[in-house]
Amino acid sequence: MHSKALIDLNFLTNFVSMDMQQNRTEADSRFKKMAKNAQVSLFFLVLVLVATFVSRAVFIHKIGANFIGLATTIVNIVGFLNLAEMGFASVVAFALYGPIMTKIDPRFRLL
C-alpha cells in the first residue's frame, strides 16, 4: 500500500513538472509573439508617420497649401460629426428591432 502511494506521488510530481514546463514554454512563446507584434506595430507606426510627412509635403508642393487646408478642415468636420453620432445608430437599431426580439406582435412570432 505504501509503495503504491509513493508511485502515485512520483507520477503526480512528474505530471506537474511536465505541465509547468509546458506552461513556461507557452509563456515564453506568447512573450516572443508579443514582442514581435510590438516591433512590427512600431515599424508600421514609423512608416505611416514618415509617409504622412512626405505625402503632405508633395501635396503642398503640387496642389497648394490652400487646398490642403480646406481638405483638412473638411476631414476634421466629418470626424467631429462622426464623434457626435456616438452610438445613435445603435440606439435606433435597438429600438426598431426590440419588438421583433421580444415577439410582442403576433406577426413577429412567425419570424
Jmol script that loads the backbone (N, CA, C; Angstrom):
load data "model"
ATOM      1  N   MET A   1       0.828  -1.197   0.000  1.00  0.00           N
ATOM      2  CA  MET A   1       0.000   0.000   0.000  1.00  0.00           C
ATOM      3  C   MET A   1       0.865   1.250   0.000  1.00  0.00           C
ATOM      4  N   HIS A   2       1.931   1.176   0.809  1.00  0.00           N
ATOM      5  CA  HIS A   2       2.811   2.344   0.912  1.00  0.00           C
ATOM      6  C   HIS A   2       3.550   2.599  -0.409  1.00  0.00           C
ATOM      7  N   SER A   3       3.965   1.552  -1.096  1.00  0.00           N
ATOM      8  CA  SER A   3       4.701   1.714  -2.351  1.00  0.00           C
ATOM      9  C   SER A   3       3.775   2.244  -3.460  1.00  0.00           C
ATOM     10  N   LYS A   4       2.487   1.845  -3.436  1.00  0.00           N
ATOM     11  CA  LYS A   4       1.548   2.342  -4.432  1.00  0.00           C
ATOM     12  C   LYS A   4       1.338   3.845  -4.258  1.00  0.00           C
ATOM     13  N   ALA A   5       1.242   4.303  -3.015  1.00  0.00           N
ATOM     14  CA  ALA A   5       1.083   5.728  -2.762  1.00  0.00           C
ATOM     15  C   ALA A   5       2.320   6.485  -3.212  1.00  0.00           C
ATOM     16  N   LEU A   6       3.503   5.890  -3.024  1.00  0.00           N
ATOM     17  CA  LEU A   6       4.742   6.515  -3.450  1.00  0.00           C
ATOM     18  C   LEU A   6       4.801   6.610  -4.971  1.00  0.00           C
ATOM     19  N   ILE A   7       4.355   5.539  -5.662  1.00  0.00           N
ATOM     20  CA  ILE A   7       4.339   5.555  -7.130  1.00  0.00           C
ATOM     21  C   ILE A   7       3.366   6.617  -7.627  1.00  0.00           C
ATOM     22  N   ASP A   8       2.201   6.699  -7.014  1.00  0.00           N
ATOM     23  CA  ASP A   8       1.229   7.713  -7.411  1.00  0.00           C
ATOM     24  C   ASP A   8       1.775   9.116  -7.176  1.00  0.00           C
ATOM     25  N   LEU A   9       2.495   9.305  -6.067  1.00  0.00           N
ATOM     26  CA  LEU A   9       3.075  10.604  -5.762  1.00  0.00           C
ATOM     27  C   LEU A   9       4.154  10.959  -6.798  1.00  0.00           C
ATOM     28  N   ASN A  10       4.985   9.979  -7.173  1.00  0.00           N
ATOM     29  CA  ASN A  10       6.005  10.226  -8.196  1.00  0.00           C
ATOM     30  C   ASN A  10       5.358  10.580  -9.531  1.00  0.00           C
ATOM     31  N   PHE A  11       4.289   9.873  -9.891  1.00  0.00           N
ATOM     32  CA  PHE A  11       3.581  10.162 -11.147  1.00  0.00           C
ATOM     33  C   PHE A  11       3.022  11.574 -11.125  1.00  0.00           C
ATOM     34  N   LEU A  12       2.415  11.945  -9.987  1.00  0.00           N
ATOM     35  CA  LEU A  12       1.840  13.277  -9.854  1.00  0.00           C
ATOM     36  C   LEU A  12       2.920  14.349  -9.933  1.00  0.00           C
ATOM     37  N   THR A  13       4.063  14.120  -9.288  1.00  0.00           N
ATOM     38  CA  THR A  13       5.165  15.076  -9.324  1.00  0.00           C
ATOM     39  C   THR A  13       5.689  15.249 -10.748  1.00  0.00           C
ATOM     40  N   ASN A  14       5.870  14.139 -11.461  1.00  0.00           N
ATOM     41  CA  ASN A  14       6.340  14.222 -12.844  1.00  0.00           C
ATOM     42  C   ASN A  14       5.316  14.926 -13.732  1.00  0.00           C
ATOM     43  N   PHE A  15       4.045  14.636 -13.518  1.00  0.00           N
ATOM     44  CA  PHE A  15       2.994  15.246 -14.323  1.00  0.00           C
ATOM     45  C   PHE A  15       2.949  16.755 -14.100  1.00  0.00           C
ATOM     46  N   VAL A  16       3.055  17.162 -12.825  1.00  0.00           N
ATOM     47  CA  VAL A  16       3.018  18.589 -12.516  1.00  0.00           C
ATOM     48  C   VAL A  16       4.241  19.291 -13.093  1.00  0.00           C
ATOM     49  N   SER A  17       5.423  18.684 -12.998  1.00  0.00           N
ATOM     50  CA  SER A  17       6.623  19.339 -13.527  1.00  0.00           C
ATOM     51  C   SER A  17       6.549  19.427 -15.056  1.00  0.00           C
ATOM     52  N   MET A  18       5.985  18.398 -15.728  1.00  0.00           N
ATOM     53  CA  MET A  18       5.812  18.464 -17.176  1.00  0.00           C
ATOM     54  C   MET A  18       4.844  19.592 -17.526  1.00  0.00           C
ATOM     55  N   ASP A  19       3.765  19.700 -16.763  1.00  0.00           N
ATOM     56  CA  ASP A  19       2.774  20.742 -17.022  1.00  0.00           C
ATOM     57  C   ASP A  19       3.382  22.125 -16.805  1.00  0.00           C
ATOM     58  N   MET A  20       4.210  22.278 -15.775  1.00  0.00           N
ATOM     59  CA  MET A  20       4.857  23.560 -15.521  1.00  0.00           C
ATOM     60  C   MET A  20       5.835  23.905 -16.644  1.00  0.00           C
ATOM     61  N   GLN A  21       6.565  22.910 -17.147  1.00  0.00           N
ATOM     62  CA  GLN A  21       7.486  23.161 -18.257  1.00  0.00           C
ATOM     63  C   GLN A  21       6.717  23.573 -19.500  1.00  0.00           C
ATOM     64  N   GLN A  22       5.593  22.907 -19.739  1.00  0.00           N
ATOM     65  CA  GLN A  22       4.787  23.257 -20.899  1.00  0.00           C
ATOM     66  C   GLN A  22       4.244  24.670 -20.755  1.00  0.00           C
ATOM     67  N   ASN A  23       3.764  25.032 -19.558  1.00  0.00           N
ATOM     68  CA  ASN A  23       3.255  26.382 -19.338  1.00  0.00           C
ATOM     69  C   ASN A  23       4.367  27.418 -19.497  1.00  0.00           C
ATOM     70  N   ARG A  24       5.575  27.086 -19.014  1.00  0.00           N
ATOM     71  CA  ARG A  24       6.693  28.002 -19.148  1.00  0.00           C
ATOM     72  C   ARG A  24       7.026  28.189 -20.628  1.00  0.00           C
ATOM     73  N   THR A  25       6.991  27.104 -21.388  1.00  0.00           N
ATOM     74  CA  THR A  25       7.261  27.187 -22.823  1.00  0.00           C
ATOM     75  C   THR A  25       6.189  28.001 -23.520  1.00  0.00           C
ATOM     76  N   GLU A  26       4.923  27.791 -23.157  1.00  0.00           N
ATOM     77  CA  GLU A  26       3.842  28.564 -23.751  1.00  0.00           C
ATOM     78  C   GLU A  26       3.964  30.047 -23.396  1.00  0.00           C
ATOM     79  N   ALA A  27       4.347  30.341 -22.152  1.00  0.00           N
ATOM     80  CA  ALA A  27       4.509  31.735 -21.739  1.00  0.00           C
ATOM     81  C   ALA A  27       5.662  32.379 -22.499  1.00  0.00           C
ATOM     82  N   ASP A  28       6.768  31.641 -22.676  1.00  0.00           N
ATOM     83  CA  ASP A  28       7.882  32.171 -23.453  1.00  0.00           C
ATOM     84  C   ASP A  28       7.451  32.427 -24.889  1.00  0.00           C
ATOM     85  N   SER A  29       6.671  31.503 -25.455  1.00  0.00           N
ATOM     86  CA  SER A  29       6.207  31.654 -26.825  1.00  0.00           C
ATOM     87  C   SER A  29       5.276  32.859 -26.941  1.00  0.00           C
ATOM     88  N   ARG A  30       4.392  33.035 -25.981  1.00  0.00           N
ATOM     89  CA  ARG A  30       3.493  34.191 -26.006  1.00  0.00           C
ATOM     90  C   ARG A  30       4.269  35.487 -25.871  1.00  0.00           C
ATOM     91  N   PHE A  31       5.301  35.483 -25.015  1.00  0.00           N
ATOM     92  CA  PHE A  31       6.109  36.681 -24.857  1.00  0.00           C
ATOM     93  C   PHE A  31       6.843  37.009 -26.154  1.00  0.00           C
ATOM     94  N   LYS A  32       7.374  35.994 -26.813  1.00  0.00           N
ATOM     95  CA  LYS A  32       8.072  36.224 -28.078  1.00  0.00           C
ATOM     96  C   LYS A  32       7.114  36.763 -29.132  1.00  0.00           C
ATOM     97  N   LYS A  33       5.917  36.221 -29.185  1.00  0.00           N
ATOM     98  CA  LYS A  33       4.920  36.708 -30.147  1.00  0.00           C
ATOM     99  C   LYS A  33       4.521  38.142 -29.822  1.00  0.00           C
ATOM    100  N   MET A  34       4.372  38.444 -28.531  1.00  0.00           N
ATOM    101  CA  MET A  34       4.009  39.796 -28.123  1.00  0.00           C
ATOM    102  C   MET A  34       5.112  40.780 -28.487  1.00  0.00           C
ATOM    103  N   ALA A  35       6.367  40.385 -28.270  1.00  0.00           N
ATOM    104  CA  ALA A  35       7.485  41.261 -28.600  1.00  0.00           C
ATOM    105  C   ALA A  35       7.566  41.498 -30.104  1.00  0.00           C
ATOM    106  N   LYS A  36       7.349  40.445 -30.880  1.00  0.00           N
ATOM    107  CA  LYS A  36       7.372  40.593 -32.338  1.00  0.00           C
ATOM    108  C   LYS A  36       6.225  41.492 -32.807  1.00  0.00           C
ATOM    109  N   ASN A  37       5.055  41.330 -32.206  1.00  0.00           N
ATOM    110  CA  ASN A  37       3.909  42.165 -32.548  1.00  0.00           C
ATOM    111  C   ASN A  37       4.199  43.625 -32.233  1.00  0.00           C
ATOM    112  N   ALA A  38       4.831  43.892 -31.099  1.00  0.00           N
ATOM    113  CA  ALA A  38       5.173  45.266 -30.735  1.00  0.00           C
ATOM    114  C   ALA A  38       6.182  45.852 -31.715  1.00  0.00           C
ATOM    115  N   GLN A  39       7.166  45.058 -32.133  1.00  0.00           N
ATOM    116  CA  GLN A  39       8.162  45.542 -33.088  1.00  0.00           C
ATOM    117  C   GLN A  39       7.528  45.872 -34.437  1.00  0.00           C
ATOM    118  N   VAL A  40       6.672  44.987 -34.918  1.00  0.00           N
ATOM    119  CA  VAL A  40       6.017  45.218 -36.205  1.00  0.00           C
ATOM    120  C   VAL A  40       5.096  46.436 -36.123  1.00  0.00           C
ATOM    121  N   SER A  41       4.373  46.579 -35.026  1.00  0.00           N
ATOM    122  CA  SER A  41       3.489  47.734 -34.849  1.00  0.00           C
ATOM    123  C   SER A  41       4.287  49.030 -34.823  1.00  0.00           C
ATOM    124  N   LEU A  42       5.408  49.024 -34.135  1.00  0.00           N
ATOM    125  CA  LEU A  42       6.253  50.211 -34.078  1.00  0.00           C
ATOM    126  C   LEU A  42       6.813  50.543 -35.461  1.00  0.00           C
ATOM    127  N   PHE A  43       7.223  49.527 -36.203  1.00  0.00           N
ATOM    128  CA  PHE A  43       7.728  49.742 -37.557  1.00  0.00           C
ATOM    129  C   PHE A  43       6.671  50.405 -38.434  1.00  0.00           C
ATOM    130  N   PHE A  44       5.446  49.882 -38.400  1.00  0.00           N
ATOM    131  CA  PHE A  44       4.398  50.456 -39.243  1.00  0.00           C
ATOM    132  C   PHE A  44       3.962  51.834 -38.761  1.00  0.00           C
ATOM    133  N   LEU A  45       4.038  52.088 -37.464  1.00  0.00           N
ATOM    134  CA  LEU A  45       3.736  53.424 -36.954  1.00  0.00           C
ATOM    135  C   LEU A  45       4.732  54.435 -37.503  1.00  0.00           C
ATOM    136  N   VAL A  46       6.007  54.089 -37.471  1.00  0.00           N
ATOM    137  CA  VAL A  46       7.037  54.977 -38.018  1.00  0.00           C
ATOM    138  C   VAL A  46       6.856  55.122 -39.524  1.00  0.00           C
ATOM    139  N   LEU A  47       6.535  54.033 -40.210  1.00  0.00           N
ATOM    140  CA  LEU A  47       6.323  54.082 -41.654  1.00  0.00           C
ATOM    141  C   LEU A  47       5.168  55.014 -42.019  1.00  0.00           C
ATOM    142  N   VAL A  48       4.065  54.932 -41.295  1.00  0.00           N
ATOM    143  CA  VAL A  48       2.908  55.802 -41.553  1.00  0.00           C
ATOM    144  C   VAL A  48       3.260  57.251 -41.241  1.00  0.00           C
ATOM    145  N   LEU A  49       4.016  57.476 -40.177  1.00  0.00           N
ATOM    146  CA  LEU A  49       4.420  58.834 -39.823  1.00  0.00           C
ATOM    147  C   LEU A  49       5.279  59.454 -40.926  1.00  0.00           C
ATOM    148  N   VAL A  50       6.242  58.699 -41.418  1.00  0.00           N
ATOM    149  CA  VAL A  50       7.109  59.203 -42.498  1.00  0.00           C
ATOM    150  C   VAL A  50       6.285  59.422 -43.768  1.00  0.00           C
ATOM    151  N   ALA A  51       5.422  58.471 -44.107  1.00  0.00           N
ATOM    152  CA  ALA A  51       4.594  58.605 -45.312  1.00  0.00           C
ATOM    153  C   ALA A  51       3.678  59.822 -45.221  1.00  0.00           C
ATOM    154  N   THR A  52       3.181  60.113 -44.023  1.00  0.00           N
ATOM    155  CA  THR A  52       2.319  61.280 -43.843  1.00  0.00           C
ATOM    156  C   THR A  52       3.089  62.570 -44.113  1.00  0.00           C
ATOM    157  N   PHE A  53       4.287  62.672 -43.561  1.00  0.00           N
ATOM    158  CA  PHE A  53       5.083  63.878 -43.800  1.00  0.00           C
ATOM    159  C   PHE A  53       5.448  64.025 -45.270  1.00  0.00           C
ATOM    160  N   VAL A  54       5.855  62.938 -45.901  1.00  0.00           N
ATOM    161  CA  VAL A  54       6.253  63.001 -47.307  1.00  0.00           C
ATOM    162  C   VAL A  54       5.061  63.352 -48.189  1.00  0.00           C
ATOM    163  N   SER A  55       3.937  62.676 -47.978  1.00  0.00           N
ATOM    164  CA  SER A  55       2.764  62.946 -48.817  1.00  0.00           C
ATOM    165  C   SER A  55       2.250  64.367 -48.603  1.00  0.00           C
ATOM    166  N   ARG A  56       2.300  64.851 -47.365  1.00  0.00           N
ATOM    167  CA  ARG A  56       1.854  66.224 -47.093  1.00  0.00           C
ATOM    168  C   ARG A  56       2.737  67.223 -47.831  1.00  0.00           C
ATOM    169  N   ALA A  57       4.056  66.986 -47.801  1.00  0.00           N
ATOM    170  CA  ALA A  57       4.977  67.887 -48.493  1.00  0.00           C
ATOM    171  C   ALA A  57       4.748  67.854 -50.004  1.00  0.00           C
ATOM    172  N   VAL A  58       4.523  66.670 -50.561  1.00  0.00           N
ATOM    173  CA  VAL A  58       4.284  66.551 -52.005  1.00  0.00           C
ATOM    174  C   VAL A  58       2.971  67.225 -52.380  1.00  0.00           C
ATOM    175  N   PHE A  59       1.934  67.007 -51.609  1.00  0.00           N
ATOM    176  CA  PHE A  59       0.638  67.622 -51.914  1.00  0.00           C
ATOM    177  C   PHE A  59       0.706  69.147 -51.820  1.00  0.00           C
ATOM    178  N   ILE A  60       1.397  69.658 -50.809  1.00  0.00           N
ATOM    179  CA  ILE A  60       1.515  71.109 -50.672  1.00  0.00           C
ATOM    180  C   ILE A  60       2.281  71.681 -51.863  1.00  0.00           C
ATOM    181  N   HIS A  61       3.324  70.980 -52.273  1.00  0.00           N
ATOM    182  CA  HIS A  61       4.125  71.458 -53.402  1.00  0.00           C
ATOM    183  C   HIS A  61       3.341  71.404 -54.710  1.00  0.00           C
ATOM    184  N   LYS A  62       2.574  70.335 -54.940  1.00  0.00           N
ATOM    185  CA  LYS A  62       1.869  70.155 -56.213  1.00  0.00           C
ATOM    186  C   LYS A  62       0.512  70.862 -56.251  1.00  0.00           C
ATOM    187  N   ILE A  63      -0.255  70.776 -55.174  1.00  0.00           N
ATOM    188  CA  ILE A  63      -1.631  71.286 -55.194  1.00  0.00           C
ATOM    189  C   ILE A  63      -1.719  72.699 -54.618  1.00  0.00           C
ATOM    190  N   GLY A  64      -1.021  72.919 -53.547  1.00  0.00           N
ATOM    191  CA  GLY A  64      -1.071  74.234 -52.908  1.00  0.00           C
ATOM    192  C   GLY A  64      -1.567  74.114 -51.483  1.00  0.00           C
ATOM    193  N   ALA A  65      -1.117  75.028 -50.655  1.00  0.00           N
ATOM    194  CA  ALA A  65      -1.436  74.984 -49.225  1.00  0.00           C
ATOM    195  C   ALA A  65      -2.906  75.288 -48.959  1.00  0.00           C
ATOM    196  N   ASN A  66      -3.522  76.141 -49.775  1.00  0.00           N
ATOM    197  CA  ASN A  66      -4.928  76.494 -49.546  1.00  0.00           C
ATOM    198  C   ASN A  66      -5.836  75.290 -49.701  1.00  0.00           C
ATOM    199  N   PHE A  67      -5.602  74.503 -50.750  1.00  0.00           N
ATOM    200  CA  PHE A  67      -6.450  73.335 -50.965  1.00  0.00           C
ATOM    201  C   PHE A  67      -6.237  72.299 -49.869  1.00  0.00           C
ATOM    202  N   ILE A  68      -4.991  72.098 -49.433  1.00  0.00           N
ATOM    203  CA  ILE A  68      -4.704  71.142 -48.352  1.00  0.00           C
ATOM    204  C   ILE A  68      -5.385  71.586 -47.067  1.00  0.00           C
ATOM    205  N   GLY A  69      -5.369  72.892 -46.788  1.00  0.00           N
ATOM    206  CA  GLY A  69      -6.043  73.398 -45.589  1.00  0.00           C
ATOM    207  C   GLY A  69      -7.539  73.179 -45.641  1.00  0.00           C
ATOM    208  N   LEU A  70      -8.137  73.388 -46.828  1.00  0.00           N
ATOM    209  CA  LEU A  70      -9.570  73.161 -46.993  1.00  0.00           C
ATOM    210  C   LEU A  70      -9.918  71.686 -46.821  1.00  0.00           C
ATOM    211  N   ALA A  71      -9.117  70.813 -47.421  1.00  0.00           N
ATOM    212  CA  ALA A  71      -9.359  69.368 -47.301  1.00  0.00           C
ATOM    213  C   ALA A  71      -9.217  68.906 -45.856  1.00  0.00           C
ATOM    214  N   THR A  72      -8.229  69.431 -45.162  1.00  0.00           N
ATOM    215  CA  THR A  72      -8.036  69.072 -43.750  1.00  0.00           C
ATOM    216  C   THR A  72      -9.208  69.552 -42.899  1.00  0.00           C
ATOM    217  N   THR A  73      -9.709  70.742 -43.201  1.00  0.00           N
ATOM    218  CA  THR A  73     -10.870  71.259 -42.471  1.00  0.00           C
ATOM    219  C   THR A  73     -12.087  70.367 -42.674  1.00  0.00           C
ATOM    220  N   ILE A  74     -12.321  69.947 -43.902  1.00  0.00           N
ATOM    221  CA  ILE A  74     -13.465  69.068 -44.189  1.00  0.00           C
ATOM    222  C   ILE A  74     -13.303  67.730 -43.468  1.00  0.00           C
ATOM    223  N   VAL A  75     -12.101  67.181 -43.485  1.00  0.00           N
ATOM    224  CA  VAL A  75     -11.858  65.909 -42.789  1.00  0.00           C
ATOM    225  C   VAL A  75     -12.103  66.062 -41.290  1.00  0.00           C
ATOM    226  N   ASN A  76     -11.677  67.159 -40.718  1.00  0.00           N
ATOM    227  CA  ASN A  76     -11.899  67.389 -39.284  1.00  0.00           C
ATOM    228  C   ASN A  76     -13.379  67.549 -38.952  1.00  0.00           C
ATOM    229  N   ILE A  77     -14.127  68.221 -39.822  1.00  0.00           N
ATOM    230  CA  ILE A  77     -15.571  68.384 -39.591  1.00  0.00           C
ATOM    231  C   ILE A  77     -16.282  67.037 -39.659  1.00  0.00           C
ATOM    232  N   VAL A  78     -15.938  66.228 -40.654  1.00  0.00           N
ATOM    233  CA  VAL A  78     -16.551  64.894 -40.772  1.00  0.00           C
ATOM    234  C   VAL A  78     -16.184  64.035 -39.563  1.00  0.00           C
ATOM    235  N   GLY A  79     -14.940  64.136 -39.113  1.00  0.00           N
ATOM    236  CA  GLY A  79     -14.527  63.402 -37.921  1.00  0.00           C
ATOM    237  C   GLY A  79     -15.296  63.834 -36.692  1.00  0.00           C
ATOM    238  N   PHE A  80     -15.546  65.145 -36.555  1.00  0.00           N
ATOM    239  CA  PHE A  80     -16.329  65.646 -35.422  1.00  0.00           C
ATOM    240  C   PHE A  80     -17.762  65.145 -35.488  1.00  0.00           C
ATOM    241  N   LEU A  81     -18.354  65.151 -36.682  1.00  0.00           N
ATOM    242  CA  LEU A  81     -19.727  64.648 -36.819  1.00  0.00           C
ATOM    243  C   LEU A  81     -19.802  63.160 -36.503  1.00  0.00           C
ATOM    244  N   ASN A  82     -18.785  62.429 -36.881  1.00  0.00           N
ATOM    245  CA  ASN A  82     -18.747  61.008 -36.555  1.00  0.00           C
ATOM    246  C   ASN A  82     -18.657  60.819 -35.048  1.00  0.00           C
ATOM    247  N   LEU A  83     -17.879  61.649 -34.383  1.00  0.00           N
ATOM    248  CA  LEU A  83     -17.773  61.587 -32.928  1.00  0.00           C
ATOM    249  C   LEU A  83     -19.096  61.985 -32.275  1.00  0.00           C
ATOM    250  N   ALA A  84     -19.777  62.972 -32.856  1.00  0.00           N
ATOM    251  CA  ALA A  84     -21.045  63.445 -32.296  1.00  0.00           C
ATOM    252  C   ALA A  84     -22.135  62.383 -32.406  1.00  0.00           C
ATOM    253  N   GLU A  85     -22.016  61.482 -33.375  1.00  0.00           N
ATOM    254  CA  GLU A  85     -23.022  60.429 -33.538  1.00  0.00           C
ATOM    255  C   GLU A  85     -23.031  59.510 -32.323  1.00  0.00           C
ATOM    256  N   MET A  86     -21.908  59.113 -31.858  1.00  0.00           N
ATOM    257  CA  MET A  86     -21.689  58.361 -30.621  1.00  0.00           C
ATOM    258  C   MET A  86     -22.755  57.311 -30.309  1.00  0.00           C
ATOM    259  N   GLY A  87     -23.041  56.458 -31.232  1.00  0.00           N
ATOM    260  CA  GLY A  87     -23.921  55.336 -30.970  1.00  0.00           C
ATOM    261  C   GLY A  87     -25.388  55.587 -31.229  1.00  0.00           C
ATOM    262  N   PHE A  88     -25.716  56.702 -31.831  1.00  0.00           N
ATOM    263  CA  PHE A  88     -27.117  56.994 -32.112  1.00  0.00           C
ATOM    264  C   PHE A  88     -27.720  55.936 -33.033  1.00  0.00           C
ATOM    265  N   ALA A  89     -26.958  55.463 -34.009  1.00  0.00           N
ATOM    266  CA  ALA A  89     -27.451  54.430 -34.929  1.00  0.00           C
ATOM    267  C   ALA A  89     -27.729  53.130 -34.189  1.00  0.00           C
ATOM    268  N   SER A  90     -26.912  52.800 -33.210  1.00  0.00           N
ATOM    269  CA  SER A  90     -27.143  51.582 -32.423  1.00  0.00           C
ATOM    270  C   SER A  90     -28.423  51.686 -31.605  1.00  0.00           C
ATOM    271  N   VAL A  91     -28.677  52.856 -31.063  1.00  0.00           N
ATOM    272  CA  VAL A  91     -29.898  53.072 -30.279  1.00  0.00           C
ATOM    273  C   VAL A  91     -31.127  52.933 -31.170  1.00  0.00           C
ATOM    274  N   VAL A  92     -31.078  53.506 -32.352  1.00  0.00           N
ATOM    275  CA  VAL A  92     -32.208  53.416 -33.282  1.00  0.00           C
ATOM    276  C   VAL A  92     -32.430  51.966 -33.709  1.00  0.00           C
ATOM    277  N   ALA A  93     -31.348  51.254 -34.033  1.00  0.00           N
ATOM    278  CA  ALA A  93     -31.482  49.853 -34.434  1.00  0.00           C
ATOM    279  C   ALA A  93     -32.066  49.012 -33.301  1.00  0.00           C
ATOM    280  N   PHE A  94     -31.631  49.256 -32.077  1.00  0.00           N
ATOM    281  CA  PHE A  94     -32.162  48.515 -30.933  1.00  0.00           C
ATOM    282  C   PHE A  94     -33.646  48.812 -30.750  1.00  0.00           C
ATOM    283  N   ALA A  95     -34.037  50.075 -30.903  1.00  0.00           N
ATOM    284  CA  ALA A  95     -35.440  50.447 -30.740  1.00  0.00           C
ATOM    285  C   ALA A  95     -36.311  49.835 -31.836  1.00  0.00           C
ATOM    286  N   LEU A  96     -35.777  49.740 -33.045  1.00  0.00           N
ATOM    287  CA  LEU A  96     -36.557  49.177 -34.145  1.00  0.00           C
ATOM    288  C   LEU A  96     -36.666  47.659 -34.067  1.00  0.00           C
ATOM    289  N   TYR A  97     -35.605  47.011 -33.668  1.00  0.00           N
ATOM    290  CA  TYR A  97     -35.605  45.549 -33.646  1.00  0.00           C
ATOM    291  C   TYR A  97     -35.988  44.977 -32.288  1.00  0.00           C
ATOM    292  N   GLY A  98     -36.181  45.826 -31.294  1.00  0.00           N
ATOM    293  CA  GLY A  98     -36.588  45.352 -29.975  1.00  0.00           C
ATOM    294  C   GLY A  98     -37.906  44.581 -29.995  1.00  0.00           C
ATOM    295  N   PRO A  99     -38.958  45.103 -30.650  1.00  0.00           N
ATOM    296  CA  PRO A  99     -40.224  44.361 -30.692  1.00  0.00           C
ATOM    297  C   PRO A  99     -40.105  43.013 -31.419  1.00  0.00           C
ATOM    298  N   ILE A 100     -39.231  42.926 -32.392  1.00  0.00           N
ATOM    299  CA  ILE A 100     -39.046  41.640 -33.082  1.00  0.00           C
ATOM    300  C   ILE A 100     -38.427  40.627 -32.142  1.00  0.00           C
ATOM    301  N   MET A 101     -37.455  41.064 -31.351  1.00  0.00           N
ATOM    302  CA  MET A 101     -36.784  40.141 -30.438  1.00  0.00           C
ATOM    303  C   MET A 101     -37.715  39.688 -29.312  1.00  0.00           C
ATOM    304  N   THR A 102     -38.559  40.577 -28.829  1.00  0.00           N
ATOM    305  CA  THR A 102     -39.461  40.193 -27.740  1.00  0.00           C
ATOM    306  C   THR A 102     -40.722  39.513 -28.259  1.00  0.00           C
ATOM    307  N   LYS A 103     -40.976  39.602 -29.565  1.00  0.00           N
ATOM    308  CA  LYS A 103     -42.123  38.961 -30.227  1.00  0.00           C
ATOM    309  C   LYS A 103     -43.448  39.398 -29.605  1.00  0.00           C
ATOM    310  N   ILE A 104     -43.585  40.681 -29.396  1.00  0.00           N
ATOM    311  CA  ILE A 104     -44.812  41.227 -28.813  1.00  0.00           C
ATOM    312  C   ILE A 104     -45.968  41.103 -29.794  1.00  0.00           C
ATOM    313  N   ASP A 105     -45.742  41.483 -31.007  1.00  0.00           N
ATOM    314  CA  ASP A 105     -46.781  41.465 -32.048  1.00  0.00           C
ATOM    315  C   ASP A 105     -46.910  40.046 -32.591  1.00  0.00           C
ATOM    316  N   PRO A 106     -48.156  39.532 -32.781  1.00  0.00           N
ATOM    317  CA  PRO A 106     -48.319  38.169 -33.302  1.00  0.00           C
ATOM    318  C   PRO A 106     -47.695  37.979 -34.691  1.00  0.00           C
ATOM    319  N   ARG A 107     -47.583  39.043 -35.463  1.00  0.00           N
ATOM    320  CA  ARG A 107     -46.947  38.920 -36.778  1.00  0.00           C
ATOM    321  C   ARG A 107     -45.467  38.573 -36.654  1.00  0.00           C
ATOM    322  N   PHE A 108     -44.848  39.017 -35.564  1.00  0.00           N
ATOM    323  CA  PHE A 108     -43.427  38.772 -35.380  1.00  0.00           C
ATOM    324  C   PHE A 108     -43.155  37.334 -34.933  1.00  0.00           C
ATOM    325  N   ARG A 109     -44.149  36.662 -34.408  1.00  0.00           N
ATOM    326  CA  ARG A 109     -43.941  35.280 -33.950  1.00  0.00           C
ATOM    327  C   ARG A 109     -43.690  34.332 -35.117  1.00  0.00           C
ATOM    328  N   LEU A 110     -44.063  34.757 -36.312  1.00  0.00           N
ATOM    329  CA  LEU A 110     -43.820  33.922 -37.482  1.00  0.00           C
ATOM    330  C   LEU A 110     -42.364  33.928 -37.911  1.00  0.00           C
ATOM    331  N   LEU A 111     -41.604  34.928 -37.467  1.00  0.00           N
ATOM    332  CA  LEU A 111     -40.201  35.034 -37.860  1.00  0.00           C
ATOM    333  C   LEU A 111     -39.339  34.026 -37.190  1.00  0.00           C
TER     334      LEU A 111
END
end "model"
wireframe off; spacefill off
backbone 0.3
color backbone group
